[in-house]
């Protein structure tokens, strides 16, 4: 029975999105048309004294949490208790076209991705489904940064990160995650910024937090969103769930809280009051956070430095691991090394360079020398 309800919900979402995509009004195209018996919109179950209409609230969510517009994912739950997200497809479960579960969605030739719409956002907020958005836009930019904390010390680490944002004059919002066992700290930008720059900002604030709290690492830190600098080939990158979905919200989860983890009484007024970070502020914030150094401990050279900054009073520290005699690297927007060929004691070198939480699985990027690229051997 539960599975049938889930299938019907997914089918309703698919049909509504298809109607909107082709300019055909649906029965609930006007969010105000879906009312509770008391005459109030379902969205008004969030405690609010603001004057925002339901339409305003939907547009506010869409403006702040602006992910890839041409595709989104819906959360599913299986009979065995497993759950996950799959891109919303206009052909899902259509007889003669959809061949799930025999053919995986990723291998299906009939996939028809559905775009994000105000109706989709409304359905998420009112509890009809849970939407996941893809932060990296098709041109490899993004409109927000989110930092995920979800381990034992998530409360302390998220609070420390939020405090660092305040010290650096970076407006941020703290959300308790859907499960209630983690948190997201959100930073919004006035305009689209390169995803790599947003990730540099997140990395810099984490470094600042570690230095300020005298920790080697934030143990509950899980990942940054966007999780990639560019859209991966054949995919969309990691997704993140939109906040304020009705079901977890009713349990006090997926809501925005203050530094003491007390939910804001007016969630909508809080979101409407959030300031976004200007693009030109990002590089300055990175330098402030790192004391003029690169977040990966690569120093910036300034006019005040010595005429020959490469000359140091003491000999550089040697890497505590055996290195290969030959190394292949790629010089592009930064200098990339393939981890599999770089060392045999990768854990020790990762720890020494202090970059392991921020490098990708197969490659490690260190510098940002020029836009021109070439491959060479060391």
C-alpha positions, -999 to +999 in steps of 0.1 A: +000+000+000+028+024+009+046+017-023+014+024-043+010+057-026+046+066-034+041+056-071+009+077-073+027+107-057+055+104-082+031+101-111+011+132-099+044+152-097+054+140-131+020+149-147+019+183-130+054+191-142+046+180-178+015+202-178+035+232-166+063+224-191+038+227-220+021+258-207-011+239-196-026+250-163-031+222-137-056+219-110-031+231-084-011+255-106-022+283-082-006+275-049-034+293-031-059+268-045-046+240-022-060+249+012-064+231+045-099+227+059-094+259+080-089+279+049-052+283+053-025+273+028-005+242+038+026+265+037+013+285+065+018+256+089+053+272+093+050+296+122+050+330+105+039+365+112+053+379+079+032+393+052+046+371+025+020+354+003+023+318-006+035+328-041+061+350-024+074+322-003+078+298-032+096+325-052+118+332-022+129+296-020+135+294-057+156+326-057+178+316-028+182+278-034+189+283-071+202+251-085+203+237-120+169+247-136+165+219-162+166+189-139+159+180-103+156+148-082+128+133-061+134+113-029+122+077-028+119+050-002+120+013-008+102-015+009+135-026+025+139+008+042+165+021+018+161+056+004+177+078-022+171+104-049+165+099-087+162+126-114+126+133-121+117+118-154+086+125-176+086+089-187+089+073-153+067+042-150+050+048-184+040+015-198+060+004-228+086+031-223+100+028-187+116-005-181+125-001-144+138-020-126+152-041-154+169-011-170+185+014-147+176+051-152+212+060-160+211+035-189+177+044-202+174+059-237+140+073-229+149+097-200+130+129-202+142+152-174+117+176-159+126+212-151+122+230-118+091+250-115+072+270-089+047+241-087+075+216-079+088+239-051+053+243-037+047+205-037+080+201-018+071+226+008+036+212+012+049+176+017+038+160-016+074+150-024+110+159-014+131+177-040+169+175-044+186+202-064+219+202-083+241+232-072+265+232-102+248+250-132+255+239-168+282+267-172+300+254-141+289+282-118+267+282-087+245+305-067+251+292-032+275+273-011+264+247+016+286+230+041+274+196+055+281+185+091+267+151+101+289+133+126+291+131+164+302+167+169+280+183+143+264+208+166+298+222+179+314+222+144+285+238+127+283+265+154+320+272+151+318+274+113+288+298+116+309+320+140+337+321+115+313+333+088+302+361+111+339+371+119+345+372+082+314+392+074+299+364+054+261+361+059+251+325+065+221+305+075+222+274+097+197+246+090+191+214+110+191+186+084+162+164+075+173+136+098+179+159+128+213+144+132+233+170+112+233+205+099+239+226+068+254+260+067+242+279+036+259+309+020+241+326-009+257+348-037+243+378-054+253+364-088+265+331-102+302+324-093+325+297-106+318+266-085+356+263-079+356+297-063+327+289-041+345+258-029+376+278-023+356+300+000+342+270+019+377+256+022+390+289+035+363+292+061+369+257+073+407+264+076+399+296+095+376+277+118+402+251+125+428+277+132+405+298+154+394+268+175+428+252+175+416+220+159+434+199+133+401+192+116+363+196+120+356+159+126+319+162+116+326+180+084+313+158+055+314+178+022+308+210+004+280+217-020+288+222-048+309+190-045+326+195-078+343+224-096+327+214-129+298+194-141+310+158-143+308+141-177+275+122-180+261+135-147+250+166-128+272+164-097+260+158-061+226+170-051+213+186-019+178+184-005+158+216-003+149+226+032+115+232+048+098+200+035+066+196+055+071+162+071+105+168+087+095+204+094+067+191+116+093+172+136+115+203+140+139+192+114+149+208+080+143+243+096+166+272+101+180+279+136+201+303+155+235+296+170+218+280+200+199+257+176+166+273+185+143+275+154+134+310+142+098+316+150+093+332+115+112+311+090+101+331+061+110+365+075+144+351+084+150+339+049+137+371+034+161+391+055+192+371+045+219+391+027+237+375-002+275+377-007+286+399-036+309+382-060+337+407-055+337+399-017+347+362-022+384+366-029+388+392-001+371+368+023+394+340+013+424+361+020+410+372+053+402+336+063+437+323+055+458+353+066+469+361+030+476+324+023+459+300+000+434+277+017+456+247+007+486+264+023+500+278-010+510+314-002+500+344-022+530+367-032+525+404-023+546+435-029+557+435+007+573+401+003+610+397-003+623+403-038+632+366-039+604+350-019+615+315-029+647+320-008+640+309+028+661+311+059+656+275+067+655+244+045+620+232+035+606+202+054+609+170+034+578+150+027+575+120+051+569+094+024+588+078-005+580+095-038+582+080-073+611+088-095+588+100-123+555+120-119+530+130-145+511+162-139+485+183-159+487+221-158+453+237-164+434+261-142+456+246-115+483+220-112+468+184-110+486+152-099+470+118-103+469+103-068+474+067-079+508+076-094+519+101-068+529+081-038+527+049-019+521+064+015+492+087+004+477+091+039+509+105+053+514+129+025+478+139+024+481+147+061+513+166+056+499+188+028+466+193+048+444+189+017+428+155+020+393+168+029+392+191-001+407+171-029+387+149-053+389+111-054+414+107-082+431+140-087+447+166-064+448+203-075+474+226-059+480+257-078+462+281-102+489+292-126+472+300-159+443+292-182+467+275-207+472+238-200+498+212-208+509+178-196+545+171-186+567+148-165+586+156-134 
